[in-house]
Amino acid sequence: MVLKFHEQIVSDLLEDTSGGLVVLSSGLSLPKLLSSFLSFHSRSSGSLLLLHPPQLSSSLKSLLLSLSPDLPLFEITADLPSSNRLSLYSSNRILVLSPRILIVDLLTQKAQTSLVSGIVFLNAHSLSESSTESFIVRIIKTFNKNASVYAFSDKPHSMVSGFAKTERTMKSLFIKKLHLWPRFQVNVSEELERDPPEVVDIRVPMSKYMLGIQKAIVEVMDACLKEMRKTNKVDVEDLTVENGLFKSFDEIVRRQLDPIWHTLGKKTKQLVSDLKTLRKLLDYLVRYDAVSYLKYLDTLRVSESFRSVWIFAESSYKVFDYAKKRVYRFAKSDDTKISTPSKNLARKKRKLKEDDNNNDEAIAGTSSTSTSNGVVLQEVLEESPKWKEVLEEIEEERKKQASSGEPLLDVEEDNNGIILVACKDECSCMQLEDCIANGSQKVMRDEWQKYLLSKVELRGVQTPQKKKPKAPKGYGILDGIVPVTPARNAEVSSACKQEHDALLAAAAEIKRNQAKKEKDAEKDPEPQVGSRGHGKGKGRGRTRQGHARNKDGSNNTEVAKGDRPEVYGSENEGQINEINPTVIVDGVSGKNIYNDRNADNPKQLPPVHFHALERDQPILDVLKPSVIIVYHPDMTFVREIEVYKAENPGKKVRVYFLFYDASTEVQKFEASIRRENGAFESLIRQKSMMMIPVDQNDFCLGLNSSSEIQVSSSQNSITRKAGGRKDAEKEMQVIVDMREFMSSLPNVLHQKGMLIIPVTLEVGDYVLSPLICVERKSIQDLFMSFTSGRLYHQVETMVRYYRIPVLLIEFSQDKSFSFQSASDIGDDVTPTNIISKLSLLVLHFPRLRIIWSRSLHATAEIFASLKANQDEPDETKAMRVGVPSEEGIIENDVR
């Protein structure tokens, strides 16, 4: 079913034959809109070119064909021979191809512009005046004024970054009309709200330690932002904690600091990267389990402890401390009654931790391991509070479906009872799947074992960082470390050592345990399925006694409300393996979940499917679920659910939202909606004031129109020059290597009026004349080429075949025109310093010329001045340079 507002957008676009730019709210199903738009393409008008961004290359064609199978789609890849490409361009089909292939075909005249009826772009938000896409449109519009240009974007926030971005994009694509379709647009909101899905909003309280970690991170973030404000280098309005929750915050700060990056001190640069780390810490707190989070913090402590500013903030120790308390804690052996470590470690005593502080969320087995120095390691293994909710909701749905009494496999197609759990990443999906199959405690215990074993492996790495800094290293507000006296310092370090020893002892115990299990398995003819060597029962068939939470003594694999078994023995896991068939639907795996009681009365239940939002698949249309549990709230996915419900008005859909109460997760979700609405309001204002230049035939003039008019009029005013006659200028030619079309320089050279000849070059990137050959390096590429040794080889071949070999070092226009700050340049030649490497390169090749270019446009100016008194390059000779002939002789080799 096609949505009404999609039909409206398509009819608006088709009204104006010159094309238009559509900006849509994210999640309003851009692929479906695109497929219904493409279905209106008439074969008589010519070929329609659909340019895909590189990240969509594989999935786009299959996605469009799955939505409308009868589309005349054909994909052009680089493997297709040129003769086939020629016939395809004249086939009047819809052609899917990359901008790089099309621009080369246009310049070599394989693609006839007269045969193109229109061109479609999907990533309007990432286009600019210097991108290859605007180069393509300029060439097509020069020879074929009637070609239509359509551009789509579902990222409104990216359309308002920078000054008048939308207007500049429209001019560079020769587009006159802007169509805005926010979620609050009347037609959209009416249609999506006519028959909304049933929504259950579940606010899960965070555990005490999670709240403590979140508060500490926000405090540290705030302190870092205050330090940033002191530099007076960044716009203060943007520096808020709310903005800091988003990925785009890094871009905002970098955009402001890039032009002066080389003048910044180390501390400011470090603050920028610290804010990124803190944002990840906040995100991972609500995404990962306690053990994985602690493991991540451990890696941070090792990798960042010497450089970071945030680690020395007042609240940062709380982050590490609370994260540790969620997993394990230490006690002196005299305070705590502990089991004496016996040789039979498989029968280790396990007791439930009755701790009211944890709001009954971390109901986990604490086992204790004592070391010779009297410190006892107690496992806490706090489970993620959301796990319990997900398990409860799934169980509830199961009961509802079972109690309805209908045989669930013969249900009519629109209500298949499938439960879909949507998480942010694959890792969370796999973990939740594991939770449902084996119970959350077993998952936590497995993670804990992995953590301890990794401690043993990293033993050598862990020792150096036990040295405590003698003096505080904080800065300003961040100076939160209390100077410690030597006596206290010694005590702390010995406590650290005891802690470390206790962890290693626990890990060694697990290793011994595993070895013992393997021996037992060899002796025992009947293999024990799935047992990991912890909490094994005394006999195979017995249920375990003494579960604090298990009222009826039964050992269900399904974790129901208030019924959470502590450790899963081998007999249960054997059953799970027998009765849990895994269902795979389009690469998304789901589990059939059974209770022990269902083993007697086997009623087929539909599976639970897990979907990672980062995979970006049309999962709702494939599975058609009736229950959706949104484990990680995401604005785009919420809209997708609304669209799915609007397309299937007869279907009952229930949606569960799992939010952590009073968390940054809620704040981020609400802020993302506010940001999008703000972006649309800004676009609506821009649209009312936009000025797009058109000529007398109502064709859009593009970007450089005004400057071209001025040039011609000023030349006509010089009437002394034989009535304003211009000298016939010769057209400048530049031979460009095919691989260079990934960059924007060929586009800018073409804007300057140079003729671009794309060929495959063995030596150099640009040939300006028979004598001058240029190797272009961006800053990142320059560093990598020096590291790999590729640059030495490239310069060596240029020196061999050309009189004037040139290395062009091209800086980005919005970044600093400097490798490093002056203070970083040392007096000596050091193998790691970039300036030293360049000096050695020039000493080695005295004929090499180096050009420093501030931006793309500066490069075009430099090329024009270099070509001023030179002959034009010869295409066939340039292609033969460095290529051996049949006899193995290379022409013009100076050797």
VENRAZI-V989254 format. One record per helix or strand of 3 or more residues. SS is the DSSP state (~ for helix, > for strand). FROM is the first residue (numbers start at 1). LEN is the number of residues. If there is no record, write none. Layout:
SS;FROM;LEN  SS;FROM;LEN
//
This chain:
~;4;12  >;19;6  ~;30;9  >;47;5  ~;54;14  >;73;3  ~;82;8  >;94;4  ~;99;9  ~;113;3  >;116;6  ~;124;3  ~;132;12  >;148;6  ~;156;4  ~;165;8  >;178;4  ~;186;8  >;198;7  ~;208;23  ~;236;3  ~;241;4  ~;248;16  ~;266;22  ~;290;15  ~;310;3  ~;316;10  >;328;5  ~;345;3  ~;356;3  >;368;3  >;375;5  ~;385;19  ~;408;3  >;419;5  ~;426;13  ~;440;18  ~;459;6  ~;476;3  ~;486;38  ~;570;10  >;582;4  >;588;4  ~;596;5  >;608;5  ~;613;3  ~;619;5  >;627;4  ~;635;13  >;654;7  ~;664;26  ~;705;12  >;733;5  ~;738;5  ~;745;7  >;755;5  >;772;7  ~;779;10  ~;790;12  >;804;7  ~;822;3  ~;834;11  >;849;5  ~;856;12  ~;875;6
//
